[in-house]
Structure formats: C-alpha cells, structure tokens
C-alpha cells in the first residue's frame, strides 16, 4: 500500500487526538447546539406572528 500525504496526515491526526482532549469535538457540539436552538426558536416563534389580513 502506497502512503500518500493525506494518509500520513490522517495517521498523525489520529495518533495525536488522545493528547488533545475533547476541545475540538466540544466546540463543534456547542456550535451545532446553538444553531439548532436558534433554528428551533425561530420555527416555534414564527407561528405567533400576527397576520394583518
């Protein structure tokens, strides 16, 4: 199997991840959670808009 730069980078990233802790994953989870809460709030609150027909 021939090693490419991408495969080498992936191996290095996988071997370094236990030393980094949950930082990146936690950031991603928090951002997705905030966006999801904002979208859910918008979806629920848009039904309360008064229609002036």
Residue, then its C-alpha position, 0 to 999 in steps of 0.5 A: x500500500x502506497x502512503x500518500x500525504x493525506x494518509x500520513x496526515x490522517x495517521x498523525x491526526x489520529x495518533x495525536x487526538x488522545x493528547x488533545x482532549x475533547x476541545x475540538x469535538x466540544x466546540x463543534x457540539x456547542x456550535x451545532x447546539x446553538x444553531x439548532x436552538x436558534x433554528x428551533x426558536x425561530x420555527x416555534x416563534x414564527x407561528x405567533x406572528x400576527x397576520x394583518x389580513 
